[in-house]
Amino acid sequence: MSVLVHVATAWADAARFSTLRHAADRSGAKLAFLQGGEPTLTHVLDTLHADGVREIRLHPVSNDNLAYARSWVGRVAGHWYRQQVDPPTIHFGERTITGREAPLSSPAWDRPPAYRHHLLVCRGPRCSARGADATYRTLVRTLVRHGLTDEDVLVAQTGCLFPCNHGPVAVVHPEGVWYGPMHPADTERLVREHLTDGQPLTDLMLDAEHRFPEGEA
């Protein structure tokens, strides 16, 4: 049995989950994400291997740079292939994954990158229940629309950041500015005013008084 896997490779693809899932379903394919979304490519490969699938075809479905997709899908699939006992045959375009692909490690990736802002988006249980997933998806779309890259804003989803009463919570470093609740409708202002123009959103900031209200936990 051969299984087709649509691989979403772009950072912004997590915000297009429903569209990508619908396209995969129409094609009878599985959907996997190289970055930013779930299920990850390695998780899908693990699942198919455990189910006894012997042939897998990987197909990139993003609109980003195809050379980037070829490089990173090959690296990740090759890394996974090297870890397996009796791995399935994996086709990627005209290539067959052999395990001899470039490794995930490189001397160039040994130090934290340069960036202007580090943005943490809480995905703890209460923030997630209050719509942090939608906030994150809209934030990613907004950053892409404004042309901001990892060198401008390095985004990370985190576990609980603790001022849960104000979820969804987000934090911008190095300023150490905490925001909440941060809803999808607020992301345009966050990106345009704070992350681009350097002007924090005072009406959404959590200061020391509001961060831990007396009597609340």
N, C-alpha and C positions, 0 to 999 in steps of 0.2 A: 504494500500500500504506500502510495506517495502522498504527502501532505504539503500543500502550499501555505507558506507563512508570509503575510504582508508585514514588512518591517518599517515602522515609522522611525525616521532617523533624526528629524529636526527637533530642536529644543521646543519649538512652539506646538509640536504635534499633540502634546498632552491636552491642549485646549480644544483639539478637534476630535476628541475621543469618539463621540457619537457618530460623526461623519465617517471616520475611519472604520469603526466597527460595522456600520451599515454596509460600506463598500466591501469589507472582508466577507461579511455574511453573504452578500450577493455573489461573490466569487467562490464561495465554499472554502474560504481560507481562514486560517487562524490569524490573529492580530498580535504583534509584539512591538515593544518600544525599545529603541536603542538607548534612550535617555528621557528623563522627565516624566514618564508615564508607566503604567502597569497594564498587563503583565510584561515583565522584561523579556528580552530575547532569550537570555539564559534560562529563565523560568519556563518559557514555552518549549525550548529544546529539552529541558529536563522532563517535562510532562510527556512529550511525544516519545522520547526514548523509553520512559517507564511504561508507556502503552504499547511498546513493541513496534513502533513505526520504524521502517528500515530505509526510507528515502524521504528527504525533506528538501523542498525547494524554497529558497529565500528570495523575496522580491521587494525592493525598496519602493515605498509609496509616497514619499515626501516630495515637496517641491524645492528642496534645497539643493546644494551642490552635489551632483551625482558622483564626482570624484571623492568627496568626503564620505558619501554613503558607501562606496566601494571599499574605501580604506577601512572604515570603522566596523562595518558589518563583517568584513573579512577578519579583522583582528579579534573581534568578540567571538565570532563563530569558531575561529581557529583556536582561541584560548579554551573554549568549552570542549572542543573536539579532543584536545590534548589531555583533558582530565578524565576521559571516559574509557571504559572497558568495552570493546566491541561496539564502537559508535556507528550510527547510521551513516549512509551516504548523504552528504549535504551539498546541494547545488546552489550556486549563487551566480545568476546570470550564466555566462559561458564557463565559469570556473567551477571546480569541485574543491571543496574545503579539504585540506590534507593535514592540518595541524602544523604545517611549516610556515604559516602566515606570520607577519610581524607580531612581536609580543605586545602585551599591554603596557609593559614598563619601558621607560626611556630616561636617559639622563636629563632630558629637557623638562621632565615632569617631576623633578625631585623637590622643588620648592613651591610654596604658595604663589599664585600669580599676582601680578599687579592689578588692582582694581580701585575704583573710587568709592564704591559703596558695597557693603555686604548686607543683603536683605534676607532676614529670616522670617518665614511664614509658618506660624504654628499649625500643626496638623494633629494636635492632641485630641482626645475624645470629645471634649466640650466644644472646642473650636470647630472641629469637623462637623459636629451636630448642628452648629450654628452657621454652616455654609462656607467654611474655609476652603473647601474644594473649588467652589465657584469663584471665590476671591482669587485663588491661585491661578486658575485657568484664565480669568480675565486679566490678571496682572501680566501673565506671560504674553498674551495677545497685545497688550498695551505697550510693553517694552519693545516687542518686535516692531510694532507700528511706528514707534518713535526712533527706531534704528539703534537702540541701545544693545550692546553686546556684553559678554562676561567681563570685559575690561572696564566697562562702565558700572554695571550692577551684577554682582555675583549672587544669584538667588539660591536659597536652600530651604527646603521644607524640613521642619523639625518636629520632635515630640513636644510634650507639654512645656510651655514657657511660663506657666503658673498664674498670671493674672487672669484666670479663666472667666471671671465675671464680666470681662470686657471683650470676650471673643467675638469674632476672629481677631487674634492678636498678631501684629507684625512688628519687627524691630529693624531699624536701620543703623548699621555701624559704618564708620567709626564714631559717628555722633552719639550713638547710644540713645536714639530717639525711639520710644515705644508708642505704638498706635493701637487703638481699639475702641469700638469695633471697627474693623476694616472690611467694608463690604465691596462687592464688585464695582458699584457706582463710584467708589472713592479712589479707585486705582488710577484713573486718568489724572486726577489732581496730584496724587502721590508721585507719579512718574514725571509729570510736567513741572510741578512746583518744587518738590523736594529733590528728586533724583536728578533732574536736569538743571533747575535754576538754583538749587541750594537753599530753598526756603521751606522749612518744616511746616506741616499743617497744624497750627496751634490748636484748632478746634477739635482735632482727633487725637492729640497727644495725651498719653497717660503720664502724669507727673507723680511725684512721690505720694502726694495726698490721695490721688485717685487710684493709684496702682494697687494698694492694699487697704481698702476701706475698713474701718474699725468694725469688728463683729462679723465680717464676711470671710469665708474661706474658700 
